Amino acid sequence: MNLQDSQMNPEGYTTADGRRIGGALMEMKNITLRFGGVKAITDISFDIREGEIRAIIGPNGAGKSSMLNVISGFYVPQEGEVWFRGQRRAPMKPYEVAQQGIARTFQNIALFEGMSVLDNIMTGRLTQMKTGLLEQAIWWGRAQKEETAHREKVEKVIDFLEIQHIRKTPVGRLPYGLKKRVELARALAAEPKLL
């Protein structure tokens, strides 16, 4: 199915193997991003549908990372519109984008080197936590129940990515490949609508 076909079916479609691809989750409309006089992205439009896997490919300097930074709120385009779940997204900080349900990993690893794998992955749950800092420090009642529930979700991600054997290891002691897997685990732990 090509992009034109998917645009003709705004409600989505079913793939040849029976998977359901829903309507547009995110729409990038005529995005242009400049750094000074240099255009990193020029008039790019595409959508990402629920259940769909998309890739952004191109040579070095083509604007791939810049586009991911626009999607995740690190950059604000000078032209164009970003739509998420049917609403135009105003410029927002990256943590607000995460609260909307968008998670990402980074080219350069962005983990807490002195913390364990488990604790790093738990930081992916921050947008889901409802108890305050004081309640969490006391770790009583509601905060205790909430952390237990979040830890169970994190353990499922750890099992899914088969990193049980490094659960308690400080991230700074891991090789690059495992650090990338931990970063993916942290993003998955956030239960994003878009990764």
C-alpha positions in Angstrom: 0.0 0.0 0.0 1.5 3.3 -0.9 1.1 6.7 0.8 -1.5 7.9 -1.7 -3.7 4.8 -1.0 -3.5 5.3 2.7 -4.5 9.0 2.3 -7.5 7.8 0.4 -8.7 5.8 3.4 -8.7 8.3 6.3 -10.3 5.7 8.7 -7.5 3.1 8.0 -7.1 -0.2 6.3 -6.4 -3.9 6.8 -3.1 -5.3 5.7 -2.7 -8.5 3.6 -1.9 -10.5 6.7 -5.0 -9.2 8.5 -3.5 -6.5 10.8 -5.7 -3.5 11.3 -4.1 -0.1 10.6 -6.1 2.7 12.1 -6.6 6.3 11.1 -3.9 9.0 11.4 -2.3 9.1 14.8 0.1 11.9 13.8 0.1 14.2 10.8 3.0 16.3 9.7 1.8 19.0 7.3 4.2 21.0 5.2 6.9 21.1 7.8 9.9 23.4 7.2 12.7 23.8 9.7 15.6 26.3 9.4 18.7 26.9 11.3 19.8 30.4 10.4 19.7 30.4 6.6 20.1 26.6 6.3 16.9 24.6 5.6 17.1 21.3 7.5 13.6 20.2 6.4 11.7 21.7 3.5 7.9 21.3 3.1 7.6 17.7 4.3 4.2 16.1 4.8 3.4 12.6 6.0 1.1 10.8 8.5 1.7 8.0 10.9 -1.3 5.7 11.5 -2.2 3.7 14.6 -0.6 0.3 14.4 1.7 1.2 11.5 5.5 1.0 11.4 7.2 3.8 9.6 10.8 4.6 8.9 12.6 7.8 8.1 15.6 7.1 5.9 18.1 9.2 4.0 21.7 10.1 3.8 23.6 12.1 6.5 22.4 15.6 6.7 19.0 14.8 5.1 17.0 16.0 8.2 16.1 12.7 9.7 17.1 13.6 13.3 15.6 17.1 12.8 12.2 15.6 11.9 12.3 13.3 14.9 13.1 16.3 17.0 10.1 18.1 15.6 7.9 15.1 16.3 9.1 14.9 19.9 8.9 18.6 20.6 12.6 19.4 20.8 12.4 21.7 17.7 9.5 23.9 16.6 9.2 24.2 12.8 9.1 27.7 11.3 6.4 26.6 8.9 3.8 23.8 8.8 1.6 22.0 11.4 1.9 19.1 13.6 -1.3 17.2 14.4 -1.6 14.5 17.0 -4.7 12.4 17.6 -6.8 14.8 15.6 -5.7 18.0 17.3 -3.3 20.6 16.1 -0.3 20.6 18.5 0.9 24.0 19.7 4.6 24.3 20.5 5.3 22.5 23.7 8.1 21.3 25.8 9.4 17.7 25.4 8.0 16.6 28.8 4.5 17.8 27.6 4.9 15.8 24.4 5.7 12.8 26.5 2.6 13.4 28.6 0.6 13.3 25.3 1.9 9.8 24.7 4.9 10.2 22.5 8.2 8.5 23.5 11.6 8.2 21.8 15.1 7.0 22.1 18.2 9.1 21.2 21.1 8.7 18.8 23.4 9.5 21.7 22.5 7.5 24.7 20.6 9.5 27.4 20.5 7.3 30.4 21.4 7.8 34.1 24.8 6.1 34.2 25.0 5.7 38.0 21.5 4.2 38.3 20.5 0.5 37.8 18.8 -0.7 34.6 15.6 -1.2 36.6 15.7 2.4 38.0 16.4 3.8 34.5 13.4 2.0 33.0 11.2 3.2 35.9 11.9 6.8 34.9 9.9 6.0 31.8 6.8 5.6 34.0 7.1 9.2 35.4 4.4 10.6 33.1 2.0 7.9 34.5 2.6 8.5 38.2 -0.1 10.3 40.1 1.3 10.4 43.7 3.4 13.4 44.8 7.1 13.5 45.7 6.3 13.5 49.5 4.0 10.5 49.2 6.7 8.6 47.2 9.4 9.5 49.7 7.3 8.1 52.6 6.3 5.1 50.4 3.1 4.4 52.2 -0.5 3.6 51.1 -1.3 4.9 47.7 2.3 5.6 46.7 3.3 2.1 47.7 0.5 0.5 45.6 1.3 2.8 42.7 5.0 2.0 42.6 4.2 -1.7 42.8 1.9 -1.5 39.8 4.5 0.5 37.9 7.2 -1.9 38.8 5.1 -4.8 37.4 4.7 -3.0 34.1 8.4 -2.4 34.0 9.2 -6.1 34.7 7.0 -7.0 31.7 9.1 -4.8 29.5 12.3 -6.2 31.0 11.0 -9.7 30.2 9.9 -8.7 26.7 13.4 -7.3 25.8 15.1 -10.2 27.6 17.3 -8.1 29.9 16.5 -9.8 33.2 20.1 -10.7 33.7 21.2 -7.0 33.9 18.2 -5.7 35.9 20.3 -4.5 38.9 23.4 -3.6 37.0 24.4 0.1 36.9 23.9 1.3 33.3 27.4 2.8 33.2 28.9 -0.7 33.3 27.0 -1.9 30.2 28.2 -2.1 26.7 26.7 0.2 24.0 24.3 -2.4 22.6 22.7 -3.2 26.0 22.5 0.5 26.8 20.4 1.0 23.6 18.1 -1.8 24.7 17.7 -0.2 28.1 16.8 3.1 26.4 14.2 1.3 24.3 12.9 -0.3 27.5 12.5 3.1 29.1 10.6 4.4 26.1 8.3 1.3 26.0 7.7 1.6 29.8 6.0 4.9 29.1 3.3 3.0 27.2 3.4 5.5 24.3 0.8 5.9 21.7 3.7 6.8 19.3 7.3 5.5 19.7 
